Amino acid sequence: MTRILLLGGTTEASTLAKTLTEADADAVFSYAGRTAKPVSQPLPTRIGGFGGAEGLAAYLKTENITHVVDATHPFAAQMSTNAVHACAAAGVALCAFERPAWQAGEGDHWLHVDSIDAAVDALPDAPARVFLAIGKQNLTQFAAKPQHHYLLRLVDEPDAPLPLPHTTVEIARGPFDVAGDSALMQRHAVTHVVAKNAGGAGAAAKLTAARSLNLPVIMIGRPQVPERPVLGSVAEVMAWLSHPAD
């Protein structure tokens, strides 16, 4: 009998959760617990970590999980890596449900970098006004350039002092639109945008806004994770759940 663990946190995960519910699938939705008020899901939901790959493997066995769908954020590399190792250890089928990366188009001024540290290095030495659109997990590295004013857009109010001396925090949850993001950048006189290449439509507005305002974007590439099947639509995932590849 099929029992599914859906590792979530993305729009794609929420869409898949709805489809699984409509299909009366036996599934559990898992949140990492980094957001104080995560989006409510129609599936039974657990919140929190598993205790690394070994803890996840133990959970899979205890809960009789037969299939894992990794629909975490493309930058949740540790969780995705743990899922690969745990599923291999537990003999559980695994696929990733992942949105395509963004691609630069005509009129974009993107500088591609491969890490957070490289993004810090790519910022100018002269004081700038930076829209740091990367969430709250990797702010500390940017303290190496404290001369900049950083605009942060977060889902939750910070629960601790921020490591950056000059910041403005906007509390908002996507999806966002181009008009709103253009107004945000103009209101805060943004000169540079730093973004993770998460892909998807929900957070792409800032890139279109940056293009329209002729702003440079420092685009951080996705981290590497171990090889696993990667699917790009709900239909593909549902087909895989019915007939998983070896």
N, C-alpha and C positions, 0 to 999 in steps of 0.2 A: 504493500500500500504506500502511496506517495505522501510524504510529509515534507513541507518546504520551510526553509528558513530564508527569509528575505532580509538581507542586510541593507538598510535604507538610509534615508537622509536627503535624497534628491527628489526632484519633481518626477523623474522617471519611476522611482520606487513607489511614490504615492499613486501614480497612474496604474502601475502593475498591481499594487495592493487592491485597488478597486476592481480590476479585472479578475483577480484571484477570488475575491469575495463573491463576485457575480457568478463565477464558475463553481462556487461551493467547495473550493479547494481547502485542504487541511494545511494551513500555513501560519507562521508566526512572523511578525514584523519586529525587527530589532533596530533600535536607535542607540548611537554611541553615548548620548547623554550630554553632549556639549552645548546644547541649546536648552534654556530654562523652560520654554514652553513650546515643545515640538508640535508640528502639525498632527492633529488627531487622525488616526488611521482606522479603517473598518475591520482590520484584522486584530487578533490578540497581539498585544504589544509588550515587548520587554525593553527596558532602558538600562544602559550601562555596558561596560566591557565584559569580556569573557575570561580575562587572565591570560592573554597571549594565545599562541597557536595551540599549546597543550590544553589550556582551559576550553578553547573552542572545540577541539576534538572531543573532549570529555562531554561537553554539552550536546554535541551532535549524537553521540552514542546514547547518552541518558535519555534524550528526547526523541530518539528513533527518527532522526532527520534523514531523509533519503536524498534530498536535493537542496543545494544552496545557490541562491541568486545574489550575487554581489552587485548591488545597485547603490553603493556608497559613492561619495564624491570622488572624482578622478584624482584628487590629491590626497585621499585617505590611503596612502601607499602602505602603511603598516598594517592596517586592517585587511587590505586586499592580499598582502603577502601572507598574513596569518591564515586567511581563508584558504589560500592555495595549499599551504602545508597541513592545515587541520583536515581538510577534505581528503587529501592524499593519505593521511594517517588513519582516518576513520573509514575510508572506502566509500566516501559520499560524492555524488556527482556535483560538479560546480560549473557555473557559467557566470560571466560578468555581463551586466546590462549597462552599457556605457554609451553616452552621447558622443558624437564626433567632436573633435577639437575645432575651435574657431580657425578660420583662414583669413589672412589679410586680403583686402580687396583694393580696388582703385581708390586713391585718396587717403588711404591709411598710412600712418607713419609709425610703424611698429619696429621696436628693437627686440629681437628674440634673445632670451637668456635661458639658461638651463637650471637655475637655482635661485633661491631667495637671496643668498649672498651676492650672486652676480647681479641681481636687480638693485641691491644697495649700491654696488660699485658703479652701476650704470647711471645713477642719479648725479646731477651736476654738483660741483663743489660750492658754487654760489647758491645762496638761499633761494629756494623755490617753494611753490605751493603744490603739494602732491596729493592727489586723490589715491589713497592707499586702499584699493578695492580688493583686499585679500583676506578679509575676516580678521579674527583676533588671535589666531594661533601662532603667527610668525612676526609679531611686532618688534620683539626684542632686537632682532638683527638691525632694524632701521635706526636704532639708537646710536649706531656708528656715525650717522649723519644727522646730528641734533639741530643743525642750522635750519632745516626745512620745517615748514608748517604742514602738518599731515591732516588731511580730511579722512576720517574713518566712518564707514557705514556698517553698523553692527545690528544684529537681530535683537540682542539683549543689552541692557545697560552694563557697563563694565563693573565687575564685582571686586576689583582691586585697582590701585593706581596704575595708570598706563606708563609704559617704559619710555615714552616719547615726551619731551618737554613742551612741545608746541603742537597741540592737537585740537581739532573740532570733531565731535562725535555726533553723527546722525543715526538715530534709531529707526530702522525701517526693515520691513520684510518684503522680498520680491514676490512676484515679478515686477520689474520696473519698466518704464517707457522712455522713449527717446526725449520727449519734451521735458519730462521731469528731470532726467539726468542732465540734459543740456542746461536747464535752469539751475540745477544744483552746482554744476561746475562753474557757471558764470557768477553765481551768487558768492562763491568762495574763491573766485579769481584763480582757479586751478591752472597750473602751467604744465603739469605732467600727470599721467595716469599710470599706475602700476597694477597689473591684473594677473591672476592665474588663468591659464588656458583651460577653464572648466568646460567650455562648450555649452550648448543648450540655448534656448530662447529667453529664459527667465532673467538672465544677467547680461545679455548681449547689448542692451540699450546703451550702456556706458561707452561701448566701442563705437557705435554709430554716432553718439553724441560727440565723442572725441574727434571723430573724422570731420563732423560738421564744423567743429570749433578749431580744426587744424592743430590739435594737440598731439604731442608724441605719446605713445603708449609703450611701456616696458612690459613685454609679454613673457611670463614665466612658463616654460614648457612643463608638461606633465612628468611626474617621476616615473621611474621604471618599476614594474612589478613583475613577478614570475609569470611565465606564459600560462594562459588559460583561454578557453573559448570566450570570445567577446561577441555579444549580440547587440543589435541596435534598435530593436523595436519590441513592443509588447507581443506582437504576433509571433515573432521569432522566439521569444522566451517561452511563450505558451506551447509552441510546437516542440521546443527542446524539452520541456517538462513532460510532454507526452512520449517523446522518443529521444532521450538524451544521447548525445554522441559519446563514443567511447573515449 
